[in-house]
């Protein structure tokens, strides 16, 4: 009778050990694939940042939001470049080269967006 109890305990331990081994193997595989995913993320971010717009007029206002009701933060002239981050309606959100970041300019004053 005592041997039967020991066998049952050992059988339970074997199942537990197998389960732990399977979890460890799965976790190890997930960790091994994590660096590959981390390398892919910066490449995707670089592709999204590839749109460059050019201001096509002088004295163009750039604003704090997507509309004329937002404050004018400054003015830019023809040839000024901007990395486009996104858009809302007829307004492009972006970062001016060598200047302000997070600004909005109307699409009528931008080429290449």
N, C-alpha and C positions, 0 to 999 in steps of 0.2 A: 504494500500500500504506500509506503514511504517513497519507493522508487517511482511510482506512478505520479506522485505529486512533483517530484523533481523533474521528471520528463515533461510534465505540463508546463512547469516554470521555464525550463529550457526552451521548449517549443515557443512559448510566448516571447522569450528573449530573441530567438532567431527571427521571428516576424518583425519585432521592433528594430533589430539591427538591419534587416533588409530594407525596411521602410526608411530608416535614417540614411542608409547608403544611397537609396534612390533619390531622396531629397537632396543630399549633398551633391550627387552627380548632376541633377537638374540645375541646382544653384550654380555649380561650377560652369555648366554650359552657358547659363545666362550671363555670368560674369565674363566669360570668354568672348561673348558676342557684344558686350557693352562697349569696348573700345572701338569696334567697327562702327557702331551706331554713333558714337561721339565724333568720329572723324567725318562721318557723312553730314552731320548737322552744320559745321562751319561752311562746307561746300554749298549747301542749300542757301545759307545766309548770304554768301557772296553772290550767288546767282540772283537773289532777290534784290540786291543792292545795285545791280548792273544798269538800271535805267537812269540816265543822266539827261536832264532838261537844260535848255539854254534860254535865257531871257531874251526876248526879241524887240524890246523897246527901251527907251531911257526913262528914268524916273518912275519905275514900276514899284508900287507899294507891296511890301510883304507884311502879312498880318499874323495875329496870334491865333486865328481860327478860320474856318472855312466859310467866310461870308463878309460882306461889307460892314456888318454890325460889330465885328471884332476890331480891336485897336490896331492901328498901323504901327508896326515896330521899327520900320525903316524903309528905305528905298534902294533899289538896285538898278543897274543900267544894262543896256544891250551887251550880250556876250557873257554875262554872269552865269556860272554853272551851278546846278543844284542836283543833288542826289535825291531822287524821288523815293519816298517811303510808302506812299499810298495816295488815295484820292477820295474825295467826297463831293459828289455832284460835279460842278465845273471848277473845283479847287484842288490843287495838288499840294500835298504835305511833303516837306523835305528839308534837307540840310544844305544851306548855301556853302559853296566851297570857300574856305578861308573866312567864314563869318558865322552868322547866326545859325542855330539849329532849331528844328521843330517849327518852321515857318510855313505859311500858306500863301500861294500865289495863284491867281485865276489863270485858267488854261489859255485864255486869249493872249496872254503875254508870255507863253512858253512854247518852245519848239522842241520836238523830240520826245514828248511824254506820251 
